[in-house]
Amino acid sequence: MAVDKITVDKITWDRVGRVTEPGRYMYTFGWLTITAGDLDIWKQYPQAAFTLLAHHAEPDETIGEEFHLGAFDIAPDAPPRFTTH
């Protein structure tokens, strides 16, 4: 049985410059809105990686795409905690 792999863009606190305030920030991929709740998670789990979600609004070519943070993984580099046998 074949399983298709899906690539999901994730972003870490280090990648966004360890911002300390909620807000809308410009990055190379577009605008990212970070909430106080997102920051609370990063403060508790600094290595957490959030799924990067695009807003599906009418794109404005002068502004770029809009993104926000979705689900997160608190230990993205940790080995799986289960076995496959």
C-alpha atoms as a printed R data frame, in Angstrom:
   type eleno elety resid chain resno      x      y      z
1  ATOM     1    CA   MET     A     1  0.000  0.000  0.000
2  ATOM     2    CA   ALA     A     2  1.502  3.328 -1.067
3  ATOM     3    CA   VAL     A     3  1.053  6.452  1.000
4  ATOM     4    CA   ASP     A     4  1.429  9.880 -0.582
5  ATOM     5    CA   LYS     A     5  3.553 12.302  1.415
6  ATOM     6    CA   ILE     A     6  2.161 15.769  1.950
7  ATOM     7    CA   THR     A     7  4.533 18.646  2.537
8  ATOM     8    CA   VAL     A     8  3.389 21.058  5.223
9  ATOM     9    CA   ASP     A     9  5.185 24.341  5.729
10 ATOM    10    CA   LYS     A    10  6.114 24.840  9.373
11 ATOM    11    CA   ILE     A    11  7.664 27.829 11.089
12 ATOM    12    CA   THR     A    12  9.572 28.184 14.344
13 ATOM    13    CA   TRP     A    13 10.062 31.033 16.777
14 ATOM    14    CA   ASP     A    14 13.706 31.338 15.705
15 ATOM    15    CA   ARG     A    15 12.658 31.728 12.065
16 ATOM    16    CA   VAL     A    16 10.412 34.684 12.929
17 ATOM    17    CA   GLY     A    17 13.143 36.371 14.958
18 ATOM    18    CA   ARG     A    18 11.725 35.431 18.384
19 ATOM    19    CA   VAL     A    19  9.215 38.272 18.251
20 ATOM    20    CA   THR     A    20  7.858 39.244 21.666
21 ATOM    21    CA   GLU     A    21  4.656 41.084 20.769
22 ATOM    22    CA   PRO     A    22  1.534 39.927 18.925
23 ATOM    23    CA   GLY     A    23  1.130 41.584 15.577
24 ATOM    24    CA   ARG     A    24  1.452 41.455 11.816
25 ATOM    25    CA   TYR     A    25  5.005 40.967 10.572
26 ATOM    26    CA   MET     A    26  6.520 41.077  7.075
27 ATOM    27    CA   TYR     A    27  8.631 38.083  6.057
28 ATOM    28    CA   THR     A    28 10.102 36.855  2.783
29 ATOM    29    CA   PHE     A    29  7.009 34.739  2.143
30 ATOM    30    CA   GLY     A    30  4.465 37.492  2.916
31 ATOM    31    CA   TRP     A    31  2.714 38.879  6.012
32 ATOM    32    CA   LEU     A    32  2.420 36.739  9.143
33 ATOM    33    CA   THR     A    33 -0.043 37.465 11.944
34 ATOM    34    CA   ILE     A    34  1.132 36.206 15.334
35 ATOM    35    CA   THR     A    35 -1.317 36.178 18.245
36 ATOM    36    CA   ALA     A    36 -0.706 36.383 21.998
37 ATOM    37    CA   GLY     A    37 -1.729 32.714 22.203
38 ATOM    38    CA   ASP     A    38  0.907 31.757 19.619
39 ATOM    39    CA   LEU     A    39  3.542 33.579 21.682
40 ATOM    40    CA   ASP     A    40  2.373 31.859 24.893
41 ATOM    41    CA   ILE     A    41  2.996 28.479 23.244
42 ATOM    42    CA   TRP     A    42  6.442 29.536 22.034
43 ATOM    43    CA   LYS     A    43  7.331 30.857 25.503
44 ATOM    44    CA   GLN     A    44  6.410 27.484 27.035
45 ATOM    45    CA   TYR     A    45  7.822 25.375 24.157
46 ATOM    46    CA   PRO     A    46 10.536 27.447 22.395
47 ATOM    47    CA   GLN     A    47 11.251 24.687 19.840
48 ATOM    48    CA   ALA     A    48  7.594 24.319 18.781
49 ATOM    49    CA   ALA     A    49  6.932 24.420 15.040
50 ATOM    50    CA   PHE     A    50  3.613 25.827 13.820
51 ATOM    51    CA   THR     A    51  1.887 24.957 10.573
52 ATOM    52    CA   LEU     A    52  1.899 27.998  8.316
53 ATOM    53    CA   LEU     A    53 -1.612 28.679  6.975
54 ATOM    54    CA   ALA     A    54 -2.432 31.038  4.118
55 ATOM    55    CA   HIS     A    55 -5.454 33.340  4.291
56 ATOM    56    CA   HIS     A    56 -7.571 32.782  1.198
57 ATOM    57    CA   ALA     A    57 -8.476 36.379  0.517
58 ATOM    58    CA   GLU     A    58 -8.022 38.288 -2.717
59 ATOM    59    CA   PRO     A    59 -4.244 38.614 -3.067
60 ATOM    60    CA   ASP     A    60 -2.881 42.131 -3.248
61 ATOM    61    CA   GLU     A    61  0.266 42.073 -5.369
62 ATOM    62    CA   THR     A    62  1.670 45.131 -3.608
63 ATOM    63    CA   ILE     A    63  1.252 43.642 -0.127
64 ATOM    64    CA   GLY     A    64  1.901 39.924 -0.642
65 ATOM    65    CA   GLU     A    65  0.187 36.893  0.816
66 ATOM    66    CA   GLU     A    66 -1.281 36.778  4.320
67 ATOM    67    CA   PHE     A    67 -0.487 33.913  6.721
68 ATOM    68    CA   HIS     A    68 -1.303 32.873 10.261
69 ATOM    69    CA   LEU     A    69 -0.208 30.029 12.516
70 ATOM    70    CA   GLY     A    70 -2.175 26.796 12.772
71 ATOM    71    CA   ALA     A    71 -1.544 23.504 14.569
72 ATOM    72    CA   PHE     A    72  1.814 23.045 16.255
73 ATOM    73    CA   ASP     A    73  4.277 20.329 17.202
74 ATOM    74    CA   ILE     A    74  6.070 20.954 20.522
75 ATOM    75    CA   ALA     A    75  9.018 18.682 19.645
76 ATOM    76    CA   PRO     A    76  9.403 18.661 15.850
77 ATOM    77    CA   ASP     A    77 12.902 17.139 15.918
78 ATOM    78    CA   ALA     A    78 12.175 14.390 18.448
79 ATOM    79    CA   PRO     A    79 12.125 10.765 17.274
80 ATOM    80    CA   PRO     A    80  8.672  9.145 17.113
81 ATOM    81    CA   ARG     A    81  7.448  7.717 20.413
82 ATOM    82    CA   PHE     A    82  5.986  4.610 18.781
83 ATOM    83    CA   THR     A    83  7.291  1.678 16.801
84 ATOM    84    CA   THR     A    84  5.972  0.288 13.535
85 ATOM    85    CA   HIS     A    85  6.258 -3.398 14.369
